[in-house]
Amino acid sequence: MMTATGAGVLPASAVVERALGLSRADEAVVIVTDEYDASLRWAGNSMTTNGASVARRWSVVSVLREGPRSARVGSVASTSVDPADIEAVVRASEDAAAAAEPARDAMPLLDAQTVAVAPDWEQAAATTGIEVFSGLVADLSTGFDGADRLYGFAHHQVHTTWLGTSTGVRRRYTQPTGSVEINGKRGEGTELSSAWVGAGTTDFTDVDIPGLLAEVSRRLDWSARRVDLPAGRYETLLPPSTVADLLIYMYWSMEGRAAQEGHTAFSAPGGTRIGEKLTDIPLTLSSDPTAPGLECLPFVATQASSETVSVFDNGMPAQRVDWLRDGTIADLAYPRATAADYGVSPTVPVQNLLLTGGSSATLDEMIARTERGLLLTTLWYIREVDPATLLLTGLTRDGVFLVEDGAVTAAVNNFRFNESPLDLLRRIGEAGATEQTLPREWKDWFTRTAMPPLRIPDFHMSSVSRAT
């Protein structure tokens, strides 16, 4: 924990410069993130807790160069704000590099001629506090006067990241991230009904709390009648939030090297499935750091390499990537070294995801065209069963509803499902209008999504669940 004006706390840009100045490695990267967080909770129609915190996390990546494509890397992270600790972290990073195996992803670091220096490099971190929730609290209070019991959580983070390298790269970015979740409950015991809604935001000025409360009430109204159904395959409507949870997992699995080596659902004999058509609906799945309302970190900033990002790419600009284009697999994630190995262009995944190309239909209009099926409002506890097919399993929660003759007529028991997002894309019967949405399962890690509702003719409910 640190204080914003605490004595002896160096500005983040100064931490970067001091650490780089102390480095004895052939090359070095320093990343500092100042984090301002605020949160608010409520339960049983009463505010319960609120709080704010300030913290700093930073890391030093040392590179011992053995050749343009050969190097050893060591990375050490810290949360200390004591300037006296900087040299110890730098030395520990160098020691880690000396003991490391050669890095498979070694490449020359980017330089200042490739990446422009941030003009706001020395500016202080942006902040937040509990005052960001003032409008939300006023709107929630009207819901607290009702008969339904409301529970929920609002969270706002403002993270400012500075990234500097010994090759002259200097980048800075401020990332505001917010979300609100409302869970409504009605009844008791075996008659208990529960519904969840949520929204992502950057500053809470665009969150429609009255609209969210009205949707919770509507879903609880739908639960007045209950129907038990067996496991099986059902025509199923997936709202945007549910679609986001499934496609985020697919996005995380789109690793170029793993596909090339035959380890994933994106592998094909002799290569990958790039170019394979999944659906005749012209759907495009993209990530774009400049997408309006979903803006996110527009460059690589990582203290550790993975199959999708590399420490050697730190500072590399992120551009829009179409992972699917017009229903066809179009790209996979390739750090620079992997891209060079396979003769393709590097691609950078970022922290947003959009699916576009459906019709203008709303979820309500799709319900009105459904003779008989299920409305599956939220998912949770999603886990991978088979990476070769991207088969996932998970549970439904807080609202599975029966649709009959164009109307929602009852709540249905929960299920465990087994489905692959890739197979779902192949079987889409209808895609509606794209809208910004908050995933439920992955909200703690990924909040920026825009998805359409989808109609799946035969969604697989593999067993009945006791979840509520």
ChimeraX attribute file (.defattr): number of C-alpha atoms within 10 A of each C-alpha:
attribute: neighborCount
match mode: 1-to-1
recipient: residues
	/A:1	12
	/A:2	17
	/A:3	12
	/A:4	15
	/A:5	9
	/A:6	9
	/A:7	9
	/A:8	10
	/A:9	16
	/A:10	15
	/A:11	17
	/A:12	26
	/A:13	23
	/A:14	16
	/A:15	21
	/A:16	25
	/A:17	16
	/A:18	17
	/A:19	25
	/A:20	25
	/A:21	13
	/A:22	13
	/A:23	20
	/A:24	14
	/A:25	21
	/A:26	13
	/A:27	20
	/A:28	27
	/A:29	29
	/A:30	30
	/A:31	26
	/A:32	27
	/A:33	22
	/A:34	25
	/A:35	24
	/A:36	22
	/A:37	22
	/A:38	22
	/A:39	21
	/A:40	19
	/A:41	18
	/A:42	19
	/A:43	17
	/A:44	14
	/A:45	20
	/A:46	15
	/A:47	17
	/A:48	11
	/A:49	11
	/A:50	16
	/A:51	12
	/A:52	15
	/A:53	16
	/A:54	19
	/A:55	17
	/A:56	20
	/A:57	17
	/A:58	24
	/A:59	25
	/A:60	29
	/A:61	30
	/A:62	33
	/A:63	28
	/A:64	20
	/A:65	19
	/A:66	12
	/A:67	10
	/A:68	10
	/A:69	14
	/A:70	16
	/A:71	24
	/A:72	20
	/A:73	28
	/A:74	24
	/A:75	24
	/A:76	22
	/A:77	18
	/A:78	14
	/A:79	15
	/A:80	17
	/A:81	22
	/A:82	12
	/A:83	14
	/A:84	10
	/A:85	11
	/A:86	21
	/A:87	16
	/A:88	13
	/A:89	21
	/A:90	29
	/A:91	19
	/A:92	18
	/A:93	24
	/A:94	27
	/A:95	17
	/A:96	19
	/A:97	24
	/A:98	18
	/A:99	11
	/A:100	14
	/A:101	12
	/A:102	17
	/A:103	17
	/A:104	14
	/A:105	23
	/A:106	24
	/A:107	22
	/A:108	17
	/A:109	22
	/A:110	18
	/A:111	17
	/A:112	15
	/A:113	10
	/A:114	12
	/A:115	16
	/A:116	14
	/A:117	16
	/A:118	14
	/A:119	10
	/A:120	11
	/A:121	18
	/A:122	13
	/A:123	11
	/A:124	13
	/A:125	21
	/A:126	15
	/A:127	18
	/A:128	19
	/A:129	18
	/A:130	16
	/A:131	10
	/A:132	17
	/A:133	19
	/A:134	11
	/A:135	13
	/A:136	18
	/A:137	15
	/A:138	11
	/A:139	14
	/A:140	20
	/A:141	13
	/A:142	13
	/A:143	19
	/A:144	18
	/A:145	11
	/A:146	11
	/A:147	11
	/A:148	20
	/A:149	18
	/A:150	24
	/A:151	20
	/A:152	19
	/A:153	18
	/A:154	21
	/A:155	24
	/A:156	26
	/A:157	23
	/A:158	24
	/A:159	23
	/A:160	22
	/A:161	24
	/A:162	26
	/A:163	28
	/A:164	27
	/A:165	26
	/A:166	23
	/A:167	16
	/A:168	17
	/A:169	22
	/A:170	24
	/A:171	27
	/A:172	25
	/A:173	20
	/A:174	18
	/A:175	15
	/A:176	21
	/A:177	22
	/A:178	21
	/A:179	23
	/A:180	24
	/A:181	19
	/A:182	22
	/A:183	19
	/A:184	25
	/A:185	20
	/A:186	19
	/A:187	14
	/A:188	8
	/A:189	7
	/A:190	6
	/A:191	12
	/A:192	13
	/A:193	23
	/A:194	22
	/A:195	25
	/A:196	24
	/A:197	23
	/A:198	23
	/A:199	25
	/A:200	27
	/A:201	22
	/A:202	19
	/A:203	17
	/A:204	22
	/A:205	12
	/A:206	10
	/A:207	18
	/A:208	13
	/A:209	22
	/A:210	14
	/A:211	10
	/A:212	19
	/A:213	21
	/A:214	13
	/A:215	16
	/A:216	23
	/A:217	20
	/A:218	12
	/A:219	24
	/A:220	23
	/A:221	17
	/A:222	20
	/A:223	25
	/A:224	15
	/A:225	13
	/A:226	16
	/A:227	12
	/A:228	12
	/A:229	12
	/A:230	13
	/A:231	17
	/A:232	14
	/A:233	15
	/A:234	16
	/A:235	19
	/A:236	26
	/A:237	28
	/A:238	22
	/A:239	22
	/A:240	26
	/A:241	27
	/A:242	25
	/A:243	25
	/A:244	31
	/A:245	23
	/A:246	21
	/A:247	23
	/A:248	20
	/A:249	18
	/A:250	19
	/A:251	19
	/A:252	11
	/A:253	20
	/A:254	22
	/A:255	24
	/A:256	27
	/A:257	23
	/A:258	19
	/A:259	22
	/A:260	18
	/A:261	14
	/A:262	16
	/A:263	15
	/A:264	21
	/A:265	21
	/A:266	26
	/A:267	22
	/A:268	16
	/A:269	9
	/A:270	9
	/A:271	15
	/A:272	22
	/A:273	19
	/A:274	18
	/A:275	13
	/A:276	14
	/A:277	16
	/A:278	20
	/A:279	18
	/A:280	14
	/A:281	18
	/A:282	16
	/A:283	19
	/A:284	20
	/A:285	23
	/A:286	23
	/A:287	26
	/A:288	23
	/A:289	22
	/A:290	15
	/A:291	16
	/A:292	8
	/A:293	14
	/A:294	22
	/A:295	18
	/A:296	22
	/A:297	20
	/A:298	22
	/A:299	22
	/A:300	22
	/A:301	25
	/A:302	21
	/A:303	22
	/A:304	15
	/A:305	16
	/A:306	12
	/A:307	16
	/A:308	22
	/A:309	27
	/A:310	25
	/A:311	24
	/A:312	29
	/A:313	24
	/A:314	23
	/A:315	28
	/A:316	22
	/A:317	18
	/A:318	20
	/A:319	16
	/A:320	16
	/A:321	21
	/A:322	21
	/A:323	23
	/A:324	22
	/A:325	20
	/A:326	18
	/A:327	21
	/A:328	22
	/A:329	21
	/A:330	19
	/A:331	23
	/A:332	29
	/A:333	26
	/A:334	25
	/A:335	29
	/A:336	23
	/A:337	20
	/A:338	23
	/A:339	17
	/A:340	14
	/A:341	11
	/A:342	13
	/A:343	9
	/A:344	14
	/A:345	14
	/A:346	20
	/A:347	23
	/A:348	24
	/A:349	28
	/A:350	21
	/A:351	18
	/A:352	22
	/A:353	27
	/A:354	24
	/A:355	26
	/A:356	20
	/A:357	19
	/A:358	19
	/A:359	15
	/A:360	12
	/A:361	15
	/A:362	17
	/A:363	21
	/A:364	13
	/A:365	12
	/A:366	17
	/A:367	22
	/A:368	15
	/A:369	14
	/A:370	19
	/A:371	12
	/A:372	16
	/A:373	24
	/A:374	24
	/A:375	22
	/A:376	22
	/A:377	23
	/A:378	24
	/A:379	25
	/A:380	18
	/A:381	12
	/A:382	19
	/A:383	13
	/A:384	15
	/A:385	15
	/A:386	13
	/A:387	14
	/A:388	13
	/A:389	18
	/A:390	20
	/A:391	18
	/A:392	19
	/A:393	19
	/A:394	20
	/A:395	23
	/A:396	25
	/A:397	23
	/A:398	25
	/A:399	24
	/A:400	24
	/A:401	26
	/A:402	25
	/A:403	23
	/A:404	17
	/A:405	13
	/A:406	16
	/A:407	16
	/A:408	22
	/A:409	18
	/A:410	21
	/A:411	25
	/A:412	20
	/A:413	23
	/A:414	25
	/A:415	25
	/A:416	22
	/A:417	23
	/A:418	19
	/A:419	20
	/A:420	24
	/A:421	20
	/A:422	17
	/A:423	14
	/A:424	21
	/A:425	19
	/A:426	16
	/A:427	17
	/A:428	18
	/A:429	18
	/A:430	17
	/A:431	27
	/A:432	22
	/A:433	19
	/A:434	21
	/A:435	16
	/A:436	21
	/A:437	24
	/A:438	26
	/A:439	31
	/A:440	22
	/A:441	20
	/A:442	18
	/A:443	18
	/A:444	10
	/A:445	9
	/A:446	19
	/A:447	24
	/A:448	28
	/A:449	27
	/A:450	26
	/A:451	28
	/A:452	30
	/A:453	26
	/A:454	24
	/A:455	26
	/A:456	23
	/A:457	17
	/A:458	16
	/A:459	22
	/A:460	19
	/A:461	23
	/A:462	18
	/A:463	15
	/A:464	18
	/A:465	16
	/A:466	12
	/A:467	12
	/A:468	14
